[in-house]
Amino acid sequence: MQDAPRHRADSLVPVASLEEFFRDSVDAALAVNHVTVERDTSHYVVRLLTLFARADACYEPGSGNSHRPLALMLADAASAAGAEERCCALQRLGDVALFTAGFFAEALHRRTVGLDYYVNMGGAAYRSLAAGARATKRSRALAEVFAELAAKFLDLVDVLNEVRASAGGLRDDDVLRLYENWLRTGSTRAGRLLREAGVQPVASGVPGYRH
């Protein structure tokens, strides 16, 4: 199967809406990475990308283009006054972790906490939402979506990486970062791209973040 098309700046394809663009991009990235999700889960991811395309939706007000630390989001959920507030805090944590890991994986290598931290925190947040599905009307409606987001979190990080990378091809200086990603998370996409670049990833053991 061929990779998702790489769009150059001088060959832009007009789309009717940003959501349509992300829907097409996500569908192509799912196919390239051989990831299958339910339609509702795919729609959730598309809506998430459409929302977070606005910086003010992803970042905290007055934060200088940064989001609230995931550990503090988790603390917010733990100290929430009620079930609705707790679910909102966990959903925010999962959404921010998925978007950040999917679109800013390279930047995470320069931080104290890396990609694997975001994978673990985001997956756990969605898993908690799925487990507590009876808590609120909203969580009951999205219980199956949250369960699939938790189970396939790393796969979906790969998918979002593919969406982001569709603007350009793999550069030579990306290989080391890809290898580091593969070592830390076991990312299927990172392994595939390494092999396509002529590098066979080998390790004595890779952390088992898949479920």
C-alpha positions as CSV (number, residue, x, y, z in Angstrom):
1,M,0.0,0.0,0.0
2,Q,1.3,3.4,-0.9
3,D,2.0,6.1,1.7
4,A,-0.4,9.0,2.2
5,P,0.2,11.7,-0.5
6,R,2.8,14.3,0.5
7,H,1.3,17.8,-0.3
8,R,3.7,20.4,-1.4
9,A,3.1,24.1,-0.7
10,D,2.9,24.8,-4.5
11,S,0.3,22.1,-5.1
12,L,-2.3,22.8,-2.5
13,V,-5.6,21.0,-2.9
14,P,-8.6,23.2,-2.0
15,V,-11.1,21.7,0.5
16,A,-14.5,22.9,1.5
17,S,-13.7,23.0,5.2
18,L,-10.9,22.3,7.7
19,E,-12.9,19.3,9.0
20,E,-13.1,17.8,5.5
21,F,-9.3,18.2,5.1
22,F,-8.7,16.4,8.4
23,R,-11.2,13.7,7.6
24,D,-9.4,12.9,4.3
25,S,-6.0,13.1,6.0
26,V,-7.0,10.9,8.9
27,D,-8.6,8.3,6.6
28,A,-5.4,8.2,4.4
29,A,-3.2,7.9,7.5
30,L,-5.3,5.1,9.0
31,A,-4.9,3.2,5.8
32,V,-1.1,3.8,5.5
33,N,-0.5,2.6,9.1
34,H,-2.9,-0.3,8.8
35,V,-5.0,1.0,11.7
36,T,-8.7,0.2,11.9
37,V,-11.0,2.1,14.2
38,E,-14.7,2.5,14.5
39,R,-16.3,5.3,12.6
40,D,-17.3,7.2,15.8
41,T,-13.7,7.0,16.9
42,S,-12.4,8.3,13.6
43,H,-14.9,11.1,13.8
44,Y,-13.8,12.0,17.3
45,V,-10.2,12.3,16.2
46,V,-11.2,14.5,13.2
47,R,-13.2,16.8,15.4
48,L,-10.3,17.0,17.9
49,L,-7.9,18.1,15.2
50,T,-10.4,20.6,13.8
51,L,-10.9,22.1,17.3
52,F,-7.2,22.1,18.2
53,A,-6.3,23.7,14.9
54,R,-7.2,26.9,16.8
55,A,-4.3,27.6,19.2
56,D,-6.6,29.0,21.9
57,A,-8.3,25.6,22.1
58,C,-5.1,23.7,22.8
59,Y,-3.2,26.1,24.9
60,E,-4.1,27.7,28.3
61,P,-5.0,31.4,28.2
62,G,-1.9,33.6,29.0
63,S,0.4,30.5,29.0
64,G,2.6,31.6,26.1
65,N,1.5,28.8,23.8
66,S,1.7,25.9,26.3
67,H,-0.8,23.7,27.8
68,R,-1.4,22.9,31.5
69,P,1.0,20.1,32.6
70,L,-0.6,16.7,32.3
71,A,0.1,15.9,36.0
72,L,-1.9,19.0,37.0
73,M,-4.7,18.0,34.7
74,L,-4.7,14.6,36.4
75,A,-4.8,16.4,39.8
76,D,-7.7,18.5,38.6
77,A,-9.6,15.3,37.8
78,A,-8.7,13.7,41.2
79,S,-9.9,16.8,43.1
80,A,-13.0,17.4,41.0
81,A,-16.2,18.3,42.9
82,G,-18.4,16.0,40.8
83,A,-18.5,13.3,38.1
84,E,-19.1,15.8,35.3
85,E,-16.2,17.9,36.2
86,R,-14.0,14.9,36.7
87,C,-14.9,13.5,33.2
88,C,-14.3,16.9,31.6
89,A,-10.8,17.0,33.2
90,L,-9.9,13.5,32.1
91,Q,-11.2,14.1,28.6
92,R,-9.1,17.3,28.3
93,L,-6.1,15.4,29.5
94,G,-6.6,12.6,27.0
95,D,-7.2,15.0,24.1
96,V,-4.2,17.2,24.8
97,A,-1.9,14.2,25.3
98,L,-3.1,12.7,22.0
99,F,-2.8,15.9,20.0
100,T,0.6,16.8,21.5
101,A,2.1,13.3,21.0
102,G,0.7,13.2,17.5
103,F,1.8,16.6,16.3
104,F,4.7,17.6,18.5
105,A,6.6,14.3,19.0
106,E,9.9,15.9,17.9
107,A,9.6,18.7,20.4
108,L,8.9,16.2,23.2
109,H,12.4,14.8,22.8
110,R,13.7,18.1,24.1
111,R,11.6,18.0,27.2
112,T,12.0,16.4,30.6
113,V,9.0,14.2,29.9
114,G,9.0,12.4,26.6
115,L,6.6,10.8,24.2
116,D,6.1,7.7,26.2
117,Y,4.9,9.8,29.1
118,Y,2.2,11.4,26.9
119,V,1.2,8.0,25.6
120,N,0.8,6.6,29.1
121,M,-1.0,9.6,30.6
122,G,-3.4,10.0,27.6
123,G,-4.2,6.3,27.4
124,A,-4.8,6.1,31.1
125,A,-7.2,9.1,31.0
126,Y,-9.3,7.6,28.2
127,R,-9.2,4.2,30.0
128,S,-10.6,5.9,33.1
129,L,-13.3,7.5,31.2
130,A,-14.3,4.2,29.6
131,A,-14.3,2.4,33.0
132,G,-16.4,5.1,34.6
133,A,-18.9,5.3,31.7
134,R,-21.9,5.3,34.0
135,A,-20.8,8.5,35.7
136,T,-22.3,11.0,33.3
137,K,-24.6,11.0,30.3
138,R,-21.8,12.3,28.1
139,S,-19.3,9.5,29.2
140,R,-22.0,6.8,28.6
141,A,-22.5,8.1,25.1
142,L,-18.8,8.0,24.3
143,A,-17.8,5.0,26.4
144,E,-16.9,2.8,23.3
145,V,-15.0,5.7,21.7
146,F,-13.0,6.3,24.9
147,A,-12.2,2.5,25.2
148,E,-10.9,2.4,21.7
149,L,-8.9,5.6,22.1
150,A,-7.3,4.0,25.2
151,A,-6.6,0.6,23.5
152,K,-5.2,2.1,20.3
153,F,-3.6,5.3,21.7
154,L,-0.1,4.7,20.3
155,D,-1.6,3.6,17.0
156,L,-3.5,6.9,16.8
157,V,-0.3,8.8,17.7
158,D,1.2,7.2,14.6
159,V,-1.8,8.2,12.6
160,L,-1.5,11.8,13.7
161,N,2.2,11.8,13.0
162,E,1.3,10.7,9.5
163,V,-1.2,13.5,9.1
164,R,1.4,16.0,10.2
165,A,4.1,14.5,8.0
166,S,1.9,14.7,4.9
167,A,3.3,18.2,4.3
168,G,6.7,16.8,3.5
169,G,8.9,13.8,3.2
170,L,11.3,12.1,5.6
171,R,14.6,14.0,6.1
172,D,17.9,12.4,6.9
173,D,18.0,14.1,10.3
174,D,14.7,12.6,11.2
175,V,16.1,9.0,11.3
176,L,17.6,9.4,14.8
177,R,14.4,10.8,16.2
178,L,12.4,8.0,14.6
179,Y,14.8,5.4,16.1
180,E,14.5,7.0,19.6
181,N,10.7,7.0,19.2
182,W,10.8,3.3,18.3
183,L,13.0,2.5,21.2
184,R,10.9,4.3,23.7
185,T,7.4,3.4,22.5
186,G,7.6,0.6,19.9
187,S,5.8,2.8,17.4
188,T,4.7,0.7,14.4
189,R,4.9,3.8,12.2
190,A,8.4,4.7,13.3
191,G,9.6,1.1,12.6
192,R,8.1,1.2,9.1
193,L,9.6,4.6,8.3
194,L,13.0,3.4,9.5
195,R,12.9,0.3,7.3
196,E,11.8,2.5,4.4
197,A,14.9,4.7,5.1
198,G,17.1,1.6,5.0
199,V,17.4,1.2,8.8
200,Q,16.4,-2.1,10.4
201,P,15.4,-1.3,14.0
202,V,16.8,-3.8,16.5
203,A,16.5,-3.7,20.3
204,S,16.8,-6.2,23.1
205,G,13.4,-5.1,24.4
206,V,10.8,-2.5,23.6
207,P,8.4,-1.2,26.3
208,G,5.0,-2.7,25.9
209,Y,2.6,0.2,25.7
210,R,0.2,-1.6,23.5
211,H,-2.9,-3.2,25.0
